[in-house]
Amino acid sequence: MGNKNEVNYSCPIEYTMNLIAGKWKLVILWHLSQEKVMRYGEIKKSLNNITHKMLSQQLKELEADGFIHRKAYSQIPPKVEYSLTSLGESFFPILESISKWGKHHFKENEK
């Protein structure tokens, strides 16, 4: 995974889409925005049909891109918590808009 800031993007939308690309990233961000702090198992349980490999990859990318913070506790058994960073929190209004749009159009498609 290269540095996304070194790529020449043609517009801000392209840059943003590159950061949030991935089937699960927006859903992970949404759950963290609702729960504030979640452990790995809680995140996995809240996502239907995600594999361990995919969840680990998506969390690593979100952390590398500055959206989430990973806090590991040195204890047995190991404990790791995830939370939004200020960058991740600044993305909440976008997530909320996407959620509202989805709710509106999901209801229309049920008719």
C-alpha positions as CSV (number, residue, x, y, z in Angstrom):
1,M,0.0,0.0,0.0
2,G,1.7,3.2,-1.2
3,N,1.4,6.6,0.3
4,K,-2.0,8.0,-0.9
5,N,-0.7,11.5,-0.6
6,E,2.0,10.9,-3.3
7,V,-0.6,10.0,-6.0
8,N,-1.7,12.8,-8.3
9,Y,-5.5,12.9,-8.0
10,S,-7.6,14.6,-10.6
11,C,-10.1,15.8,-7.9
12,P,-10.9,15.6,-4.2
13,I,-13.6,13.0,-4.8
14,E,-11.0,10.6,-6.3
15,Y,-8.7,11.1,-3.2
16,T,-11.6,10.5,-0.8
17,M,-12.8,7.4,-2.7
18,N,-9.3,6.0,-2.6
19,L,-9.2,6.4,1.2
20,I,-12.6,4.8,1.8
21,A,-12.4,2.2,-0.9
22,G,-13.3,-1.3,0.3
23,K,-16.5,-3.1,0.9
24,W,-16.4,-2.7,4.7
25,K,-14.6,0.5,5.6
26,L,-17.7,2.7,5.7
27,V,-19.6,0.1,7.7
28,I,-16.7,-0.2,10.2
29,L,-16.5,3.6,10.5
30,W,-20.3,3.8,11.1
31,H,-20.2,1.2,13.9
32,L,-17.3,3.0,15.6
33,S,-19.1,6.3,15.3
34,Q,-22.1,4.7,17.1
35,E,-20.2,2.8,19.8
36,K,-17.2,5.1,20.3
37,V,-14.9,2.2,21.4
38,M,-15.1,-1.4,20.1
39,R,-13.0,-4.5,20.5
40,Y,-12.1,-6.6,17.5
41,G,-14.6,-9.3,18.3
42,E,-17.4,-6.7,18.7
43,I,-16.6,-5.3,15.3
44,K,-16.5,-8.7,13.7
45,K,-19.8,-9.6,15.3
46,S,-21.5,-6.4,14.0
47,L,-20.5,-7.2,10.4
48,N,-22.2,-10.0,8.6
49,N,-20.1,-12.4,6.6
50,I,-16.7,-10.6,6.9
51,T,-13.7,-12.8,7.1
52,H,-11.0,-12.4,9.7
53,K,-8.5,-11.6,7.0
54,M,-10.7,-8.9,5.4
55,L,-11.5,-7.3,8.8
56,S,-7.8,-7.2,9.8
57,Q,-6.9,-5.7,6.4
58,Q,-9.6,-3.1,6.5
59,L,-8.7,-2.1,10.1
60,K,-5.0,-1.8,9.2
61,E,-5.8,0.4,6.2
62,L,-8.2,2.6,8.2
63,E,-5.5,3.0,10.9
64,A,-2.7,3.7,8.4
65,D,-4.9,6.4,6.8
66,G,-5.6,8.0,10.1
67,F,-9.3,7.2,10.5
68,I,-9.1,5.0,13.5
69,H,-6.9,4.5,16.5
70,R,-5.8,1.0,17.7
71,K,-5.0,0.7,21.4
72,A,-3.4,-2.6,22.5
73,Y,-3.2,-3.5,26.2
74,S,-0.4,-5.7,27.4
75,Q,-2.3,-8.3,29.3
76,I,-3.3,-11.9,28.9
77,P,-5.5,-12.5,27.1
78,P,-4.6,-9.7,24.7
79,K,-7.0,-6.8,24.5
80,V,-7.2,-4.4,21.6
81,E,-9.7,-1.5,21.3
82,Y,-10.5,0.6,18.2
83,S,-11.9,4.1,18.2
84,L,-12.2,7.0,15.7
85,T,-9.5,9.6,15.5
86,S,-10.4,13.2,15.0
87,L,-10.1,12.6,11.2
88,G,-12.5,9.7,11.6
89,E,-14.9,11.8,13.6
90,S,-14.8,14.5,11.0
91,F,-16.1,12.0,8.5
92,F,-19.2,11.3,10.6
93,P,-21.5,13.9,8.8
94,I,-20.7,12.2,5.5
95,L,-21.6,8.8,7.1
96,E,-24.8,10.2,8.5
97,S,-25.8,11.6,5.1
98,I,-25.1,8.3,3.4
99,S,-27.2,6.5,6.1
100,K,-30.1,8.9,5.6
101,W,-29.9,8.5,1.8
102,G,-29.8,4.7,2.2
103,K,-32.8,4.7,4.6
104,H,-34.8,6.8,2.2
105,H,-34.0,4.8,-0.9
106,F,-34.2,1.4,0.8
107,K,-37.8,2.2,1.8
108,E,-38.6,3.2,-1.8
109,N,-37.1,0.0,-3.2
110,E,-39.3,-2.1,-0.8
111,K,-42.4,-0.8,-2.4
